[in-house]
Amino acid sequence: MKKIFDRLVRSQVWRSIFRHGLPESNRTRAEAIFFNFFFHLHPTKVRKRSIKFTYTWGLGGISFGLFIVLVITGALLMLYYRPSVPQAYGDMKDLQFVVSSGQFLRNMHRWAAHAMVAIVFLHMLRVFYTGSYRPPKEFNWVIGVILFVTTILLSYTGYLLPWDQLSFWGISVGTNMIRAMPFGIGEMISFLLLGGNIVGENALVRFYVLHCFIIPVAAILLMAIHFWRIRKDGGV
Amino acid sequence: MNKLRIYFAISSVVFLFVLAISPLKDFFSEWRGYQLAYNEIIKELPQRIQPVDIGIKQLWVRKLDVVDRCTTCHLGLKEKALVNAKEPFRSHPHIYHDFEEFGCTICHNGQGSATSYKESKGKVKYWDKPIFPREYMEASCGKCHKEQVVIQAPILSLGRKLINEYNCAGCHKLEGRQRQWVPSLNGIGSKVNRSWLVNWLKNPKAYFATAKMPNFQLSDDEANTIADFLMTFKSFSNNAILEPLPSLLIQSSESQTATLVEIGSTRLRESRCISCHPFNGKGGYVATDLGKVASKVNLRWLYNYIKNPKHFQPNVEMPRYRFNNNDLTGVVAYMNSEYVDFDMAEPPSHTPDPLYYEKGLVLVKKYNCRGCHEIENIKNSEELGPDLSFIGSKKLYEIDFGLSGISQSLSSYIFTKLKSPRTFSSKMKMPNYELSDEQAQAIAVALLGNTSEQIPEELKIKPKPASTFTPQGKFGKLVNDLACFGCHTMFGRGRLVATDLTLEASMAKQEWIDHYFKVPYSLRPILTERMPNLFLSDDEIKTLVDYMEKVFIADSLTNDILINEATVAKGKLLYSEKYGCGSCHQINGKGGFVGPTLDKVASRLQPGWILHWLKNPQAYKPESIEPNNNFTDHEAEAITAYLMTLH
């Protein structure tokens, strides 16, 4: 058994993937973190206090986990969903009635989205109460606040996609609220969002692109910076 | 730390379990159970039926852009052997349409994309087209079939007929429905007696049960005010003026009156008023009941009106009888003595409101009397009632059910509204038509078919454009004066109370038509409608007959046939033995009562007509019950030859 393991570790394939030995000394343990793409964000040293679960409650990690769930289920939903007025509602009904586990996918996407908004908010509270926004971490707090806004925007843009009465009026009311902004800015933003003056075909496509591409990509970029900064500042 | 690992392990197992539930739910779905049950059931049947491959089935109707998955569970729709099987496997009743071509939800409603019982019936939240109740099914025919009569949908057709009859289009916007002619109210002050008018306004059906005017549920005050208001309309349209009554009617001795009444009674019978007018419920259905008319109108109006109906009601479909003065006086005297309402309640005395004109005008506008009746100087308040063009697509959240407590569906709303229009709010204005359940249901069916669904134009059956046949010249004037279109149809225009005259001259011999105008009689022993004697002059008859001989004729129907003893004998044998024509037709008093008597048929009908008629009766009268016996040419000729010997 041990022989096979040794041969495996010494093989060309293994050594090309893991370019350090087994984490047996301080140096190799540090290398294991440096040279791994998934671990490279980690700080080399972490304070014992901050590993304690009740200090962070793992809320940031859970948010990220939910984001992954949303990306996976969302990608699968995109296979069946067409963002066009005659088809959108029917596609949703098809997901519900004939796609294998389609209803499960929709439910998972929906509940994960709800949970993400709640968890991200709790994460923000935790950061506030532990005072983690204080210098030198103030920039990361700002990124976090922007991430919170992207989370809510993702939720809101997804609301239109089922194309039923609830979503139609939800978006109508929302964009009309935007129109209340003074100096004609509101009208401009609302027009830009809807691609017109009413919730119609253009609005559906715009919200689809925002929901599935623009906002998620922005969120991923911001998250990368967010995580990187956390590690550099000695967080988990 | 170890504790955390345990939590992690447990939650992982839980999530894995949750992930497994979903495919399991798919596998144990409702429809799979039905499909397995179907395959079991058909095994026990003596007939061989193809078992179903397990899987979701669907009908895709491209032209309607519809996907219906009802056939996932309704598996035996096409199997005749499953007529009595239990649902959902029962075969579909035979209808004209193929469901594979049109899908299910276009007629039945419900949620076609669903694959579970509850969802597919559509009686769930957020689905606004639940499955149609069976008694309202024919409404769906009306989505595409916009013609007046849909033969395979009798309830729908009845509803459309009633909508026309009750003049719903007077107040409501209704696509394809025309306003009916209703008497104009100009001159009503010179026509009716005020007590009658008050009673009538309060409850028209109390005067005659068949009255078409609905009950507006007016209070005593309202009825009196409207009556006072209407009694001010003394002058007729076109400045028509009532002539004074002949002196004989006003002051005559008892014996003179008796002779007058005697003459009137005879003339009234000869002119067959009863063909169109019922008298106390007995008689025709085209015109108003005359059983109590002498208590309704004053004599002077009656005299003038019979003398020239169109002078006072320009579009009325009543013929102008050619009575001489004496006969006319007699008819009026007879009606005055006979058709009196002895039980008419005298309304309680009433002091007119000084503002009766203004208040009356407001009421007449409020209840939109103008929707049906023409009234001088009052404009029609267009579409006073709600637009009913798309009532079938009305959403439940748009309806106020009030405190009615009825089941919350569109069909029961419309039904209740028709039965008692003010149930939902006492402020509503719709009058009560006192419809029977069948009538209300039929109208509801017709209305529910008015949907805003996008039906491709090529699938819609549109009503035929109305015929614009308007005869000109002397004949045209006579046709108008005699209101022929009130009973007869010519080239697609007119009512079908009596025969279609389009091919009359090809059918009947000239001498017979000529004679018929003088002494009209019934061709069939059991027929109720009868042609009135209009007392036409010889000149007028000549005009009519000459025109008919030129226009109401088709050259393709003129055939001469050979009449010799052999064919006549053969025809007689065919008539009496092979085809048993005598079971419906009479000759010499022997035979059935259904068809016309054939005693003197040779002097009535053209041989060419008989020949073509025998070969295909329905080609000339689609509703004829004469069977198409598929005669050979020889047989038809022989029967014709035989009939042409019956002078």
Interface residues (C-beta under 8 A of the other chain):
Chain A: F53 P86 G90 K93 D94 F97 V98 S100 S101 Q103 F104 D164 Q165
Chain B: L4 I21 S22 P23 K25 D26 I56 D65 V67 R69 Q111 S113 A114 T115 S116 E119 Y126
